[in-house]
Amino acid sequence: MTFVARMESRIEGFSVIGDLKWHVWDGVVADLWDVSCGDKAEGYYVSPDPRLFVALDVDGDGAFFVEDAKGELRRHDQAFSMAYIPAHVPIRGRVEGLRRIRHLDLHFDAAVLTRRFGRSLDLEALRMSRFQFRDDRIAMLAGLIAAECGSDRPLHDLYGEGLLNALFASLFQIDRPDNLRRRSPLSRRKLRLVTDYIDAHCLERIRLADLAALTGLSETAMSHAFKAATGVLPHRWQMQARVDRAKAMMARGTASLGDIAEATGFFDQAHLTRVFKSIVGVTPGAWMRSTSRQ
């Protein structure tokens, strides 16, 4: 069955220039957008599927800002600035001082990606938000994929699928299967440094660069070593720490779930519920009912 992008969006102030260009490959929908931006153009976006946003051209002295659950803004003001948004993670975007932005959106089926890469794909990496980053290799591949979307005579689908495989391997740092066994865990001392830092700052934005600096490793090596030591990636550990804070507030019974979500760093109550259920196995409401009977 052909994969269909299912993003929910509410936008204001954007106007498409020309026609939307797009291409469908196995498990991937690529949209090539060229839009003019009105004053205070903004949008709300959420999708049941993960996606990659790549700014290809930015016209103007301002930027496109991506706002996360804590209200922190990530600035996209240059070509090939990127954002990776996991499934079910809502974001708000707004424009300041831009006349036009041309960008590539890649929506993809996580199940197809898992089938394609097997055990080499770290599923935790799919759940790690990266709201602003740059990568030269991904930029080159995204440019070639965008060219296929805009071409009147696109090449064989195997060409595009090869580009996508290379892009996903870079985006999620997918190793060869025989490399998986070579990852060494963090030492007990370094692991304690990282987990203590995450627990103390779990309600704030935590950058991989900050954690890597604690260990003296690269960001990728630190993530792999942390996963080898704990079974989860740093972002998942942070979400677990936020859920623990939410549990403590729910146990006191003095705040609504909406207030708890805001206090513990989630975008809204729905976001808290999704993350809570993925970690605890039940919804916050079910957890509160079960604890009240004990």
C-alpha positions in Angstrom: 0.0 0.0 0.0 1.3 3.5 -0.9 2.4 5.6 2.1 0.4 8.8 2.5 1.6 11.8 4.5 -0.9 12.6 7.2 0.2 15.9 8.7 -2.3 18.1 10.5 -1.6 21.7 10.0 -3.1 25.1 10.6 -1.3 27.9 8.8 -1.8 31.6 8.2 0.1 34.1 6.0 1.8 31.6 3.7 1.1 31.5 -0.1 2.3 28.8 -2.4 4.3 30.1 -5.4 3.5 28.0 -8.5 2.4 24.4 -8.0 3.4 22.1 -5.2 6.0 19.6 -6.5 6.2 16.2 -4.9 7.4 12.6 -5.3 6.5 9.3 -3.7 9.0 6.6 -3.1 8.7 3.4 -1.0 7.6 4.6 2.4 8.5 8.3 1.7 6.6 11.3 0.5 8.8 14.3 -0.5 7.1 17.7 -0.8 9.0 20.6 -2.4 7.5 23.9 -1.3 8.1 27.4 -2.5 6.1 29.9 -0.5 5.9 33.6 0.0 5.6 34.8 3.6 3.3 37.5 4.8 3.8 39.5 8.0 3.5 37.3 11.0 3.0 34.1 9.0 2.7 31.2 11.3 1.5 27.6 11.6 0.9 24.6 13.9 2.0 21.2 12.7 1.7 17.6 14.1 1.9 14.3 12.3 1.7 10.6 13.2 4.8 10.1 11.1 8.3 11.4 11.5 9.6 14.1 9.1 12.6 16.0 8.1 12.4 19.7 7.2 15.2 21.2 5.0 15.4 24.9 4.2 16.7 25.1 0.6 16.5 28.9 0.0 15.7 31.7 2.4 14.9 35.2 1.1 15.0 38.0 3.6 16.9 39.3 6.6 14.8 37.4 9.1 14.2 33.7 9.9 11.7 30.9 10.2 11.4 30.0 13.9 10.4 26.5 15.2 9.0 26.6 18.7 9.2 23.5 20.9 7.1 22.3 23.9 8.9 24.7 26.3 8.4 27.7 24.0 12.1 27.7 23.1 12.8 28.9 19.5 15.2 27.4 16.9 16.2 29.8 14.2 16.3 28.8 10.5 17.8 31.7 8.5 20.2 30.0 6.1 20.0 27.5 3.3 20.2 23.9 4.4 19.2 24.5 8.0 17.3 21.5 9.1 14.8 20.1 11.7 13.9 16.5 12.5 10.5 16.1 14.1 9.6 12.7 15.5 6.1 11.2 15.1 3.4 12.9 17.2 5.6 15.8 18.3 3.7 19.0 17.7 5.5 22.2 16.8 4.7 25.8 16.0 6.5 27.8 13.3 6.5 31.5 12.6 8.2 33.8 10.3 9.9 37.1 11.0 11.4 39.3 8.2 11.3 36.7 5.5 9.8 37.3 2.0 10.0 33.7 0.7 11.2 30.3 1.8 11.8 27.2 -0.4 12.0 24.0 1.5 11.9 20.2 1.3 9.7 18.1 3.6 10.4 14.4 3.9 7.5 12.4 5.5 8.4 8.8 6.0 6.9 5.5 7.3 9.0 4.4 10.4 7.8 0.8 9.7 9.3 0.8 6.2 12.5 2.3 7.5 12.7 -0.4 10.1 12.1 -3.1 7.5 14.8 -1.6 5.3 17.6 -1.3 7.9 16.5 -4.0 10.4 18.4 -4.1 13.7 20.9 -1.6 12.5 18.3 1.2 13.0 18.2 2.4 16.6 14.5 3.0 17.2 15.3 5.4 20.0 16.9 7.7 17.4 13.5 8.0 15.7 12.1 9.6 18.9 14.9 12.2 19.4 13.8 15.7 18.3 16.4 17.8 16.5 14.8 21.2 15.9 17.8 22.9 14.4 21.0 21.4 12.9 23.2 21.4 9.9 24.9 18.5 8.1 26.8 18.9 4.9 26.3 15.3 3.7 22.5 15.4 4.4 22.4 18.8 2.7 23.9 17.4 -0.5 21.5 14.5 -0.5 18.5 16.7 0.2 19.4 19.0 -2.7 19.5 16.0 -5.1 16.1 14.7 -3.8 14.6 18.2 -4.2 15.9 18.2 -7.8 14.1 15.0 -8.5 10.9 16.4 -7.1 11.2 19.4 -9.3 12.3 17.6 -12.5 10.1 17.2 -15.5 11.9 13.9 -16.2 12.8 12.2 -12.9 15.1 9.3 -13.0 14.3 5.7 -12.1 12.9 5.3 -8.6 15.9 3.3 -7.5 17.9 6.5 -7.9 15.7 8.4 -5.5 15.5 5.5 -3.1 19.3 5.2 -3.0 19.5 8.9 -2.1 17.0 8.4 0.6 18.8 5.4 2.0 22.0 7.4 2.2 20.2 10.3 3.8 18.5 8.2 6.5 21.8 6.4 7.2 23.4 9.7 7.9 20.4 11.2 9.7 20.1 8.3 12.2 23.8 7.3 12.2 22.9 3.8 11.0 25.9 1.5 11.2 26.7 -1.7 9.4 25.3 -4.7 11.4 28.8 -6.0 12.3 29.6 -2.6 13.9 26.8 -2.8 16.4 28.8 -5.2 18.6 31.7 -2.9 18.8 30.0 -0.1 20.8 31.5 0.2 24.3 29.3 1.6 27.1 30.2 4.7 29.1 32.3 4.1 32.2 30.4 4.2 35.5 32.0 7.6 36.3 31.0 9.2 33.0 27.6 7.6 33.0 26.9 9.1 36.5 28.1 12.6 35.2 25.6 12.4 32.3 22.6 11.0 34.1 23.1 13.4 37.0 23.2 16.3 34.5 20.1 15.1 32.7 18.1 14.6 35.9 19.1 18.0 37.2 18.2 19.8 33.9 15.4 17.5 32.6 12.9 20.4 32.3 15.4 22.5 30.2 16.7 22.1 26.7 19.6 19.6 26.8 21.9 19.6 23.8 23.9 16.5 22.8 27.0 18.8 22.7 26.6 19.6 26.4 26.5 15.9 27.3 29.4 15.0 24.9 31.5 17.7 26.6 31.0 16.0 30.0 32.4 12.7 28.6 35.1 14.0 26.2 33.5 12.1 23.3 31.8 13.2 20.1 28.0 13.6 20.1 27.5 10.4 18.1 30.0 8.3 20.2 28.5 9.6 23.4 24.9 8.7 22.3 26.0 5.2 21.3 28.0 4.7 24.5 25.1 6.0 26.6 22.7 3.6 24.9 25.1 0.7 25.4 25.2 1.5 29.1 21.5 2.2 29.8 19.5 0.7 26.9 18.1 4.1 25.9 19.3 7.3 24.2 19.9 10.4 26.3 16.7 12.0 25.0 14.6 9.0 26.2 16.3 9.2 29.6 15.3 12.9 29.8 11.7 12.0 28.9 11.7 9.4 31.7 13.0 12.0 34.2 10.1 14.4 33.1 7.6 11.6 33.5 8.9 11.0 37.0 8.3 14.7 37.8 4.8 14.4 36.4 4.1 11.3 38.5 5.2 13.2 41.6 2.8 16.0 40.8 0.0 13.7 40.0 0.5 11.8 43.2 0.0 15.1 45.1 -3.3 15.6 43.2 -3.1 19.4 43.4 -2.8 20.3 39.7 -4.7 19.4 36.4 -3.0 17.3 33.8 -2.7 20.4 31.5 -0.9 22.3 34.3 1.3 19.3 34.9 2.2 19.0 31.2 3.2 22.6 31.1 5.2 22.4 34.4 7.1 19.3 33.2 8.2 20.5 29.8 5.6 18.9 27.5 3.9 20.8 24.7 0.4 20.1 26.0 -1.6 17.4 27.8 -1.8 15.2 24.7 1.9 15.3 24.3 2.4 14.3 28.0 -0.1 11.5 27.6 1.7 10.0 24.5 5.1 10.1 26.2 3.8 8.9 29.5 2.0 5.9 27.9 5.1 5.0 25.8 7.3 4.9 29.0 4.9 3.7 31.7 2.6 1.5 29.5 -0.7 3.2 30.6 -2.1 6.7 30.3 -1.7 9.3 33.2 -5.4 8.8 34.1 -5.1 5.1 34.3 -1.9 5.4 36.4 -3.6 7.8 38.8 -6.6 5.4 39.2 -4.3 2.4 39.9 -2.2 4.3 42.5 -5.3 5.6 44.2 -6.5 2.0 44.8 -3.2 1.0 46.4 
